[in-house]
Structures are given as structure tokens and as C-alpha cells.
């Protein structure tokens, strides 16, 4: 999970807390519509199972793939009120630790 990961029984020192649900995912492909659709479907299932509305969710991409033609779907359909970011954006040198109240993995 990263060099700053702490075990559950360790005290948490959050420099920043994210209260809304966050979906952390690694896309299968950025160029193949079939694999992109699989990623969209999986995200929809995760939202449905956890009863999360798109306007509450933020998407963080854990891959280093290009945006691709279907990238805007992540913002419009799955994260309309929060920016779609990349995991690397959260690992800024010298930044404070971030605690997520509800972090979902795909």
C-alpha cells in the first residue's frame, strides 16, 4: 500500500481526511473498448453493492496508462462531483498523510 502504511492497531495521524467514498482502481486497458467496458461494469457493481451514488464517489486511478478516448466516462458517470485523479497525485513529496473513511479497491 505504500511506505506510509500503518497497521490497524497503530494510532492514525491524518494530515488530511477524505470523508467521501473513494474507488481506487487499475484499468485493464485505456485503448480497448471491451476492457474499458469491463472496468465500467465492475465499477458499477462495486457502487451497487456498497450502495454508493456516483455524485458521492471519487475515482483514483492506480495505473499509469494514458487517458484514452473513454477517460471522460470516469468523470461524468462515476465521479461527477469529485476530480478523477491518479494515485501518483496523492504521493507528493513532503505531503501529509491521507486517511480515507471509505476506500474501495477494484
C-alpha positions as a Markdown table, in Angstrom:
| # | Residue | x | y | z |
|---|---|---|---|---|
| 1 | Unk | 0.0 | 0.0 | 0.0 |
| 2 | Unk | 3.0 | 2.3 | 0.3 |
| 3 | Unk | 5.8 | 3.3 | 2.6 |
| 4 | Unk | 3.5 | 5.2 | 4.9 |
| 5 | Unk | 1.2 | 2.3 | 5.6 |
| 6 | Unk | 0.4 | 1.7 | 9.3 |
| 7 | Unk | -1.0 | -1.4 | 10.9 |
| 8 | Unk | -4.6 | -1.1 | 12.2 |
| 9 | Unk | -3.6 | -1.1 | 15.8 |
| 10 | Unk | -1.2 | 1.8 | 15.3 |
| 11 | Unk | -2.5 | 5.3 | 16.1 |
| 12 | Unk | -3.6 | 7.1 | 12.9 |
| 13 | Unk | -2.2 | 10.6 | 12.4 |
| 14 | Unk | -4.1 | 12.0 | 9.4 |
| 15 | Unk | -2.9 | 15.2 | 7.9 |
| 16 | Unk | -5.9 | 15.1 | 5.6 |
| 17 | Unk | -9.1 | 13.0 | 5.9 |
| 18 | Unk | -11.3 | 12.1 | 2.9 |
| 19 | Unk | -14.8 | 11.5 | 4.1 |
| 20 | Unk | -16.5 | 10.6 | 0.8 |
| 21 | Unk | -16.1 | 7.1 | -0.7 |
| 22 | Unk | -13.2 | 6.6 | -3.0 |
| 23 | Unk | -12.8 | 3.9 | -5.6 |
| 24 | Unk | -9.1 | 3.0 | -6.3 |
| 25 | Unk | -8.8 | 1.1 | -9.5 |
| 26 | Unk | -6.3 | -0.1 | -12.1 |
| 27 | Unk | -7.8 | 0.0 | -15.5 |
| 28 | Unk | -7.4 | -3.1 | -17.8 |
| 29 | Unk | -6.7 | -1.1 | -20.9 |
| 30 | Unk | -7.0 | 2.5 | -22.0 |
| 31 | Unk | -7.4 | 1.8 | -25.7 |
| 32 | Unk | -9.6 | -1.4 | -25.9 |
| 33 | Unk | -13.3 | -0.6 | -25.7 |
| 34 | Unk | -14.1 | -4.1 | -24.5 |
| 35 | Unk | -11.7 | -3.9 | -21.5 |
| 36 | Unk | -12.8 | -0.3 | -20.7 |
| 37 | Unk | -16.4 | -1.5 | -20.6 |
| 38 | Unk | -15.4 | -4.3 | -18.2 |
| 39 | Unk | -13.9 | -1.7 | -15.9 |
| 40 | Unk | -17.0 | 0.4 | -16.1 |
| 41 | Unk | -19.2 | -2.6 | -15.4 |
| 42 | Unk | -17.1 | -3.6 | -12.4 |
| 43 | Unk | -17.2 | 0.0 | -11.0 |
| 44 | Unk | -21.0 | 0.0 | -11.3 |
| 45 | Unk | -21.2 | -3.4 | -9.5 |
| 46 | Unk | -19.0 | -2.0 | -6.7 |
| 47 | Unk | -21.1 | 1.1 | -6.4 |
| 48 | Unk | -24.3 | -1.0 | -6.4 |
| 49 | Unk | -23.1 | -3.5 | -3.8 |
| 50 | Unk | -21.9 | -0.7 | -1.4 |
| 51 | Unk | -24.9 | 1.5 | -2.2 |
| 52 | Unk | -22.9 | 4.4 | -3.3 |
| 53 | Unk | -24.2 | 7.1 | -5.6 |
| 54 | Unk | -22.0 | 8.5 | -8.4 |
| 55 | Unk | -22.2 | 12.0 | -7.0 |
| 56 | Unk | -20.7 | 10.8 | -3.8 |
| 57 | Unk | -17.8 | 8.8 | -5.3 |
| 58 | Unk | -14.3 | 9.9 | -6.3 |
| 59 | Unk | -12.2 | 7.8 | -8.6 |
| 60 | Unk | -8.5 | 7.4 | -8.2 |
| 61 | Unk | -6.7 | 5.6 | -11.0 |
| 62 | Unk | -3.8 | 3.4 | -9.8 |
| 63 | Unk | -2.4 | 2.9 | -13.2 |
| 64 | Unk | 0.0 | 4.9 | -15.4 |
| 65 | Unk | -1.9 | 4.4 | -18.6 |
| 66 | Unk | -2.9 | 7.1 | -21.0 |
| 67 | Unk | -6.3 | 8.7 | -20.6 |
| 68 | Unk | -7.7 | 7.3 | -23.8 |
| 69 | Unk | -11.0 | 8.1 | -25.7 |
| 70 | Unk | -13.2 | 6.8 | -22.9 |
| 71 | Unk | -11.5 | 8.6 | -20.0 |
| 72 | Unk | -14.2 | 11.2 | -19.7 |
| 73 | Unk | -16.7 | 8.5 | -18.8 |
| 74 | Unk | -14.9 | 8.0 | -15.4 |
| 75 | Unk | -15.5 | 11.7 | -14.6 |
| 76 | Unk | -19.0 | 12.0 | -16.0 |
| 77 | Unk | -20.6 | 8.7 | -14.9 |
| 78 | Unk | -18.7 | 7.7 | -11.8 |
| 79 | Unk | -17.2 | 10.8 | -10.2 |
| 80 | Unk | -19.2 | 13.9 | -11.3 |
| 81 | Unk | -18.6 | 15.9 | -8.2 |
| 82 | Unk | -15.0 | 15.0 | -7.4 |
| 83 | Unk | -12.0 | 15.1 | -9.7 |
| 84 | Unk | -10.7 | 11.8 | -11.2 |
| 85 | Unk | -7.1 | 11.7 | -10.1 |
| 86 | Unk | -4.2 | 9.3 | -10.3 |
| 87 | Unk | -2.6 | 7.6 | -7.3 |
| 88 | Unk | 0.7 | 9.4 | -8.1 |
| 89 | Unk | -1.1 | 12.7 | -7.4 |
| 90 | Unk | -1.6 | 11.7 | -3.8 |
| 91 | Unk | 2.1 | 10.9 | -3.2 |
| 92 | Unk | 3.5 | 14.3 | -3.4 |
| 93 | Unk | 6.9 | 14.6 | -1.7 |
| 94 | Unk | 6.6 | 16.1 | 1.7 |
| 95 | Unk | 2.8 | 15.9 | 1.8 |
| 96 | Unk | 0.8 | 15.0 | 4.8 |
| 97 | Unk | -0.7 | 11.5 | 5.3 |
| 98 | Unk | -4.2 | 11.0 | 3.9 |
| 99 | Unk | -6.8 | 8.9 | 5.6 |
| 100 | Unk | -9.8 | 7.6 | 3.7 |
| 101 | Unk | -13.0 | 6.8 | 5.6 |
| 102 | Unk | -14.2 | 4.5 | 2.8 |
| 103 | Unk | -11.7 | 3.3 | 0.3 |
| 104 | Unk | -12.8 | 0.6 | -2.2 |
| 105 | Unk | -10.5 | -1.4 | -4.3 |
| 106 | Unk | -11.2 | -2.7 | -7.8 |
